[in-house]
Amino acid sequence: MAERKIHPMLKTTLELGPVVLFFAAYVWLKDETFNIAGTDYKGFIIVTAGFIPLIIASTAVLWALTGKLSRMQIVTVVLITVFGGLSVWLNDDRFFKMKPTLIYLLFGGVLAFGLLKGESYLKYVMEGLMPLEQEGWMLLTKRVCALFLALALANEVIWRTMSTETWVYFKTFGLTAAIFGFFFTQGGLFKRYAVENADEV
């Protein structure tokens, strides 16, 4: 199926909407306990149970409208389903909290594997967004790889040492801000290695 363009706002809503709704639902239900079939479930588990079909549905709609999903999106949905499902099934929030760690370790590991082979797998994902010289792609890939590993470590430290509420704020805002902040600070690299400036470097 050929990729189709959709309105950027709709695309952003489908990608980020489920995360925003997860946060809002958690704030609303975090202090509640629900008894279902004789078992008590905290609000976090109930919100996680609702988040899984929501992220699957939003991803399915995105695929139906655009005809394409990135490998990153597919892996993310699979891990959310597996680890979110384990948290609900076992009534244990630790599995869902581990999910970002595994996602970032997986992506960081894949990038590191490519670097060992002298390739930039990041280029295959982002080349259409920012055409760079090969040297620029290799440097950016090294930095993104380090970022993913740092985020994995940060997630582990926070969920293991802090409250669930702190982790939810970190997951919703901290990780997103860290990624946006990282790419904001790479402006010099983008300018220096932009393909149109190849003759000037």
Secondary structure, DSSP 8 states (H G I E B T S, - for coil): -------HHHHHHHHHHHHHHHHHHHHHHTT-EEEETTEEEEHHHHHHHHHHHHHHHHHHHHHHHHS---HHHHHHHHHHHHHHHHHHHHT-THHHHHHHHHHHHHHHHHHHHHHHTT--HHHHHHTTTS-B-HHHHHHHHHHHHHHHHHHHHHHHHHHHHS-HHHHHHIIIIIHHHHHHHHHHTTHHHHHHHBGGGGGG-
